[in-house]
Amino acid sequence: GLAAVMWPPFLKTDKCILRAPLESDVDTASLQRHANSYQVAKWIHAALHPFPFTLHDAWSFVAWARLAHQAKEQLHLSIDVGKELVGGVSVAKNLVGDPHIAEIGYWVSDKYWGRGLATAALRATTAYVFSDSCPLGIERLEAYPRVDNEASIRVLERSGYTCEGRLRSHNRHRWDGRLRDVYLFSFIRDDLHKLGERRDGFELDGRAEQMREGGGALRPSFSQRVL
């Protein structure tokens, strides 16, 4: 029905909800509170995640994500735990090369580390991207964790992504300016079997439930390049 073609989607997992954000995420400062973390920011490119992360930055990201959703070039979902935005997942199409390739990224508040939220969110979003319900037309997802980000690498491995190699001097560190190596991880449609029966509460056919808050429309989410 209507839920199957809802854009952006509303996805349930056994650990969290993935949804486009509401204005209340900024009004209650949950986005700013969880994104304004050194432990989160240090793994993300400065151009994608300012630090300190201000209330103005929160509104700017919401506006930017809304435009990206309208163009159907990107997907931005908030990680919701108890109606609190505690992280995000993003999928951005490759607009320079093949449009069937996209980069996927995620972040989780350091206050919520160790709960399996990143894995649940990545698995559900990956399954949705390759479902008939997703309008992006993606055939390959890529992620670029820094080689020293062991936690993010484990998330990708648990989510069925394949490490294709090491890219040298690929990412410039935001504070010391040094170039760092990253790994290239990928997921293609033929990898869907790796998700197996454990789909974190999300059906692979991409069906989503519509969520309303006070009768208002859902708002796009803030999320970032892979940690």
C-alpha positions in Angstrom: 0.0 0.0 0.0 1.0 3.6 0.6 3.6 2.6 3.2 5.5 0.6 0.6 6.2 3.6 -1.6 6.7 6.1 1.3 9.7 8.4 0.8 11.8 8.8 2.8 11.0 5.5 4.5 10.2 4.6 8.1 12.0 1.4 9.1 11.7 -0.6 12.3 14.5 -2.7 13.7 14.7 -4.7 17.0 17.0 -2.0 18.5 15.8 1.3 17.0 13.6 3.1 14.5 15.0 4.7 11.3 13.0 7.7 10.2 13.3 11.1 8.7 13.5 13.6 11.5 10.9 15.9 12.8 11.3 19.5 13.8 11.2 18.4 17.4 14.6 16.8 16.9 16.1 20.3 16.6 13.6 22.0 19.0 14.5 19.6 21.7 18.3 19.9 20.8 18.7 16.1 20.6 20.4 16.4 17.3 22.8 19.0 18.5 23.4 17.3 21.8 24.4 14.0 20.3 26.2 15.3 17.2 28.3 17.8 19.2 30.8 15.2 20.4 34.5 15.0 19.9 34.4 11.2 20.0 32.0 11.3 17.0 33.5 14.2 15.1 37.1 12.9 15.1 36.2 10.1 12.7 34.3 12.2 10.2 35.5 14.6 7.5 35.3 18.2 8.8 33.3 19.3 5.7 30.6 16.8 6.6 30.4 17.3 10.4 31.4 20.6 11.9 32.7 20.7 15.5 31.6 22.2 17.7 28.2 21.3 16.3 25.8 24.2 16.9 22.0 24.6 16.8 22.5 26.5 13.6 24.4 23.5 12.1 21.5 21.3 13.1 19.0 23.4 11.2 21.3 23.7 8.2 21.7 19.9 8.0 17.9 19.4 8.2 17.4 21.9 5.3 20.1 20.3 3.3 18.7 16.8 3.7 15.2 17.9 2.8 16.5 19.2 -0.6 18.4 16.0 -1.2 15.3 13.9 -0.5 13.3 16.0 -2.9 15.9 15.4 -5.6 16.0 11.7 -4.8 19.7 11.7 -4.9 20.4 10.9 -1.3 18.7 9.2 1.7 19.1 10.5 5.2 17.6 8.6 8.2 17.8 9.4 11.9 18.5 6.6 14.4 15.6 7.0 16.9 15.7 5.4 20.4 12.8 6.3 22.6 11.9 9.2 20.4 15.4 10.6 20.7 17.6 11.2 17.7 20.9 9.5 18.7 22.6 9.0 15.3 22.0 8.8 11.6 22.6 6.9 8.3 23.1 8.4 4.9 23.3 7.2 1.4 24.6 9.6 -1.3 24.7 8.7 -5.0 27.8 9.1 -7.0 26.9 12.1 -9.1 30.3 12.3 -10.8 30.7 8.7 -11.9 28.2 5.9 -12.2 24.9 7.0 -10.6 24.2 3.4 -9.6 27.0 3.6 -7.0 26.4 5.3 -3.7 28.4 5.9 -0.5 26.8 4.9 2.8 27.8 6.4 6.1 26.6 6.3 9.7 27.2 7.8 13.1 26.0 7.0 16.6 26.2 9.2 19.7 29.1 8.0 21.9 26.5 7.9 24.8 24.9 5.0 22.9 27.9 3.0 21.8 28.0 -0.7 22.6 24.3 -1.3 22.0 24.5 -2.6 18.4 22.7 0.4 17.0 25.1 1.1 14.2 24.9 -2.5 13.0 21.1 -2.7 13.2 20.8 0.7 11.3 23.3 -0.3 8.6 21.7 -3.7 8.0 18.2 -2.3 7.7 19.2 0.6 5.5 21.3 -1.6 3.2 18.3 -4.0 2.8 16.0 -1.1 2.1 18.3 0.4 -0.6 18.2 -2.8 -2.5 14.5 -3.3 -2.2 11.9 -2.4 -4.8 10.6 0.4 -2.5 13.8 2.5 -2.8 13.7 5.0 -5.7 17.5 5.6 -5.8 18.3 2.8 -8.3 21.5 1.7 -6.4 23.4 -1.4 -7.4 26.5 -0.9 -5.3 27.1 0.7 -1.9 30.6 1.8 -0.8 32.0 2.8 2.6 35.4 4.2 3.5 36.3 3.7 7.2 39.7 4.8 8.4 42.0 1.9 8.9 42.3 2.7 12.6 38.5 2.8 13.2 38.1 -0.7 14.4 34.6 -0.3 15.6 33.3 0.9 12.3 35.1 -1.8 10.4 33.4 -4.4 12.7 30.0 -2.9 11.9 30.6 -3.2 8.2 31.8 -6.8 8.5 28.8 -7.8 10.6 26.5 -6.2 8.0 27.9 -8.3 5.1 30.1 -5.8 3.5 33.3 -6.9 1.7 36.7 -5.2 2.1 38.1 -4.7 -1.4 41.3 -3.1 -0.4 43.2 -0.2 1.3 43.3 3.3 -0.2 46.4 5.1 0.8 46.4 8.8 1.8 42.7 9.1 1.1 41.3 11.0 4.0 42.8 14.2 5.5 42.5 14.4 9.3 40.5 17.4 10.4 42.9 18.6 13.1 46.5 17.6 12.2 46.0 17.8 8.4 47.8 14.5 7.8 46.5 12.2 5.2 45.2 8.9 6.5 44.6 5.5 4.8 41.0 4.1 4.6 39.6 0.7 3.6 37.1 0.4 0.8 34.1 -1.8 1.7 31.3 -2.6 -0.7 27.9 -4.3 -0.8 26.1 -5.3 -4.0 22.7 -6.9 -4.7 24.2 -10.4 -4.9 25.3 -9.9 -1.2 21.8 -9.7 0.1 21.9 -13.4 1.2 24.6 -12.4 3.7 21.9 -10.7 5.8 20.2 -14.1 6.1 17.3 -14.5 8.4 18.6 -11.9 10.8 17.2 -8.7 9.4 17.0 -6.7 12.6 13.2 -6.4 12.3 13.2 -5.0 8.8 11.6 -7.0 5.9 13.7 -7.1 2.7 10.6 -6.1 0.6 11.1 -2.6 2.0 7.6 -2.2 3.4 7.5 0.7 5.8 5.0 2.1 8.2 3.9 5.7 8.1 4.8 7.7 11.2 3.0 10.9 12.2 3.7 13.2 15.1 0.9 15.7 15.8 -0.4 15.2 12.3 2.8 16.9 10.9 4.8 15.7 8.0 8.1 13.8 8.5 11.3 15.8 8.2 14.5 14.6 6.6 17.4 13.4 8.8 20.9 14.5 9.5 23.6 11.9 9.0 27.2 11.7 8.0 29.9 9.9 6.1 30.9 6.6 7.5 32.7 6.7 10.8 
